[in-house]
């Protein structure tokens, strides 16, 4: 994973770190990172931000997994691990 304290930390880097943890933890299909700044939560922020989709409720199998508290914990842990990896790689900006 990246180690670039010298460079500015970006939303894309945050998304990649979280995506890596989600895919490696769950074995889900990697649908890639989308750079869509049309979402307000991504457009109207002054800090790195990522919008995370962990499944589709329109897919019956995914909907059942998403309703499972254990699967929710796995997803939450993977997201947390991605955020921690970002902090470790890029550190706080001062």
C-alpha beads as a LAMMPS data file, in Angstrom:
LAMMPS data file: protein, C-alpha beads

94 atoms
93 bonds

1 atom types
1 bond types

-500.0 500.0 xlo xhi
-500.0 500.0 ylo yhi
-500.0 500.0 zlo zhi

Masses

1 110.0

Atoms # bond

1 1 1 0.000 0.000 0.000
2 1 1 1.120 3.572 -0.568
3 1 1 3.468 5.360 1.744
4 1 1 3.619 8.945 0.555
5 1 1 3.657 11.377 3.459
6 1 1 5.301 13.909 1.126
7 1 1 2.250 14.216 -1.127
8 1 1 -1.226 15.592 -0.555
9 1 1 -3.770 13.003 0.501
10 1 1 -6.666 12.750 -1.942
11 1 1 -10.182 11.333 -1.997
12 1 1 -9.035 8.857 -4.636
13 1 1 -6.315 7.530 -2.326
14 1 1 -8.805 7.171 0.524
15 1 1 -11.251 5.340 -1.741
16 1 1 -8.517 2.982 -2.976
17 1 1 -7.400 2.087 0.538
18 1 1 -10.963 1.380 1.671
19 1 1 -11.749 -0.512 -1.551
20 1 1 -8.650 -2.681 -1.136
21 1 1 -9.711 -3.643 2.414
22 1 1 -13.313 -4.344 1.399
23 1 1 -12.334 -6.561 -1.547
24 1 1 -9.587 -8.448 0.282
25 1 1 -11.800 -9.006 3.337
26 1 1 -15.073 -9.972 1.662
27 1 1 -13.900 -11.477 -1.629
28 1 1 -16.448 -9.305 -3.443
29 1 1 -16.057 -8.465 -7.114
30 1 1 -13.943 -5.342 -7.515
31 1 1 -16.115 -2.916 -9.460
32 1 1 -13.389 -0.287 -9.277
33 1 1 -13.240 3.263 -8.041
34 1 1 -15.529 5.809 -9.677
35 1 1 -14.516 9.465 -9.673
36 1 1 -17.925 11.115 -9.714
37 1 1 -17.832 14.564 -8.136
38 1 1 -21.568 15.086 -8.805
39 1 1 -22.523 13.748 -5.362
40 1 1 -22.798 16.555 -2.817
41 1 1 -20.955 14.549 -0.130
42 1 1 -17.944 14.389 -2.453
43 1 1 -18.243 17.750 -4.173
44 1 1 -18.919 19.995 -1.175
45 1 1 -16.138 18.911 1.151
46 1 1 -12.744 20.382 1.933
47 1 1 -11.193 17.053 2.947
48 1 1 -10.704 13.654 1.340
49 1 1 -14.041 11.840 1.157
50 1 1 -15.325 8.550 -0.209
51 1 1 -18.835 7.321 -0.912
52 1 1 -18.930 3.577 -0.318
53 1 1 -21.381 1.103 -1.830
54 1 1 -21.192 -2.269 -0.110
55 1 1 -23.907 -4.029 -2.088
56 1 1 -27.141 -3.706 -3.973
57 1 1 -30.487 -4.272 -2.300
58 1 1 -31.954 -5.112 -5.699
59 1 1 -29.799 -8.262 -5.698
60 1 1 -31.557 -10.782 -3.441
61 1 1 -28.364 -12.549 -2.325
62 1 1 -26.635 -9.275 -1.509
63 1 1 -29.725 -7.965 0.284
64 1 1 -29.732 -11.047 2.528
65 1 1 -26.007 -10.634 3.273
66 1 1 -26.467 -6.944 4.021
67 1 1 -29.216 -7.795 6.514
68 1 1 -26.853 -10.127 8.424
69 1 1 -25.324 -8.401 11.484
70 1 1 -22.121 -10.466 11.184
71 1 1 -21.652 -9.365 7.561
72 1 1 -22.318 -5.767 8.614
73 1 1 -19.527 -6.083 11.201
74 1 1 -17.149 -7.461 8.555
75 1 1 -17.956 -4.554 6.237
76 1 1 -17.585 -1.989 9.019
77 1 1 -14.242 -3.482 10.084
78 1 1 -12.941 -3.396 6.502
79 1 1 -13.954 0.266 6.133
80 1 1 -12.339 1.072 9.481
81 1 1 -9.168 -0.759 8.444
82 1 1 -9.047 1.288 5.236
83 1 1 -9.351 4.537 7.178
84 1 1 -6.631 3.438 9.599
85 1 1 -4.391 2.500 6.645
86 1 1 -4.944 5.990 5.215
87 1 1 -3.989 7.590 8.520
88 1 1 -0.896 5.399 8.820
89 1 1 0.198 6.072 5.233
90 1 1 -0.516 9.792 5.084
91 1 1 -0.862 10.950 8.692
92 1 1 -2.747 14.000 9.890
93 1 1 -2.278 17.294 8.070
94 1 1 -1.022 20.035 10.300

Bonds

1 1 1 2
2 1 2 3
3 1 3 4
4 1 4 5
5 1 5 6
6 1 6 7
7 1 7 8
8 1 8 9
9 1 9 10
10 1 10 11
11 1 11 12
12 1 12 13
13 1 13 14
14 1 14 15
15 1 15 16
16 1 16 17
17 1 17 18
18 1 18 19
19 1 19 20
20 1 20 21
21 1 21 22
22 1 22 23
23 1 23 24
24 1 24 25
25 1 25 26
26 1 26 27
27 1 27 28
28 1 28 29
29 1 29 30
30 1 30 31
31 1 31 32
32 1 32 33
33 1 33 34
34 1 34 35
35 1 35 36
36 1 36 37
37 1 37 38
38 1 38 39
39 1 39 40
40 1 40 41
41 1 41 42
42 1 42 43
43 1 43 44
44 1 44 45
45 1 45 46
46 1 46 47
47 1 47 48
48 1 48 49
49 1 49 50
50 1 50 51
51 1 51 52
52 1 52 53
53 1 53 54
54 1 54 55
55 1 55 56
56 1 56 57
57 1 57 58
58 1 58 59
59 1 59 60
60 1 60 61
61 1 61 62
62 1 62 63
63 1 63 64
64 1 64 65
65 1 65 66
66 1 66 67
67 1 67 68
68 1 68 69
69 1 69 70
70 1 70 71
71 1 71 72
72 1 72 73
73 1 73 74
74 1 74 75
75 1 75 76
76 1 76 77
77 1 77 78
78 1 78 79
79 1 79 80
80 1 80 81
81 1 81 82
82 1 82 83
83 1 83 84
84 1 84 85
85 1 85 86
86 1 86 87
87 1 87 88
88 1 88 89
89 1 89 90
90 1 90 91
91 1 91 92
92 1 92 93
93 1 93 94
